[in-house]
Each structure stands twice: as structure tokens, then as C-alpha cells.
């Protein structure tokens, strides 16, 4: 990479080398990456909970098949069937 003649690219390479040598900068990058990863995990879990809530509401209506509920909620048909069974057991 040292043979790159384009000045902005060379400056970026030099900056990356500087940051890589700085232990605190590496630590901050790690912490930042971990925070982003956690945020994505939280968002994915929230989406899943939302889909399950939609499916639960549709199951309670008793108007649609599991296949239709899956299509409407974004869950798989197997996930809807499992949720349906779980709700049956909770109602007992």
C-alpha cells in the first residue's frame, strides 16, 4: 500500500497507521464497535418482540390460519405454530 501515489489515499493510510499504534484509540474503537453491535442486537430483539405481539393479537382474533398470521406478522409458520401452542398452555 505504500506505493499508492494518490495523496488523499496516502494520508488515510498514514492516519490508520497512527491510530493503530495508539492503544487508547484502539480501545475506543473496540468500545464503539461493541456499542454498535449491542444496538443492532437490541433492535433485532425489539423487532422480533413486535412480530410476536402482532402474531399474538392475530391469534387471539381466531380469524386467520397460522399460514396467514405468518404472512402478516413476518414470523415463519413454524414460529407461529409454536407461539400458538405456547399461548394455549398459558391459558390453562
N, C-alpha and C positions, 0 to 999 in steps of 0.2 A: 504494500500500500504506500510505501514511502516514495514510490516512483510516480505517484499521481501529481500532475502538473497544475491542475485546476486549483487556484488559490483557496476558494471557499471550502473545497473538499479537504485540502491540506490543513486548513485552520480547524475544521471539525475533527479531523484525526488527531491533531495536537491537543485539542480540548478533551477529547475522550481519554487520551493518554494521561493528561493531568489529573482528571477526575478518578481514573482507575488507580492512580498512585496514592490518592488521598483516602485514608481509612475512614474518616468521618463521612466523606461524600459517598463511599460505598455503603456504609451503614445506613445513611439516609435513603439511598436508592433502594436498599433492601426493605426498609420500613415502608417506604412509599409503595413499592410493588406489593408487599403483603397487604397493605390497606386497600389497594385496588382489588386484589384477589378476594379479600373479605367482603368488599362491597358487592362484587359480582355474585358471590355466594349468597349474600343476604337478599339480593334482588331476585335471584333464581328461586330461592325458597319462598319469597313473597308471591311470586307468580304461581308457583305450584299450589300454595295455600289458596290463592284466588281461584284457580281452576277447580280445586276440590270443593270450595264453597259454592261455586256455580253448579257443579255436579250434584252436591247435596241438596241444593234448592230444587233442582230439576227432578231429582229422585223423589223428593217429598211431594211434588205435584202429582206423581203417579200417572203422567200423561204420555211419557215418551219411553221408548225402548232404551236399553243400555247402549245400543249402537248409536242412536240419535243423541243421547246425552254425551257420549264420547265425542261425536262430531261437534256438538255445540260448546263443549267445555274445553276441548283441546287435550283431554286425557285420552289414553288408549282405552279400548273396550275392556281389556283385562283390568285396568286400573279402576274403571267404573264398576265392574262386577265386584271387585274386592271392596270398594267403598260401600257398595250396596249391601254386601254381606256384613261388613263392619257395623253399618247403621242398623241392620236387623238385630244384631247381637246386643247393641247398646240399648235398643228399645225394650228388650226383655227384662 
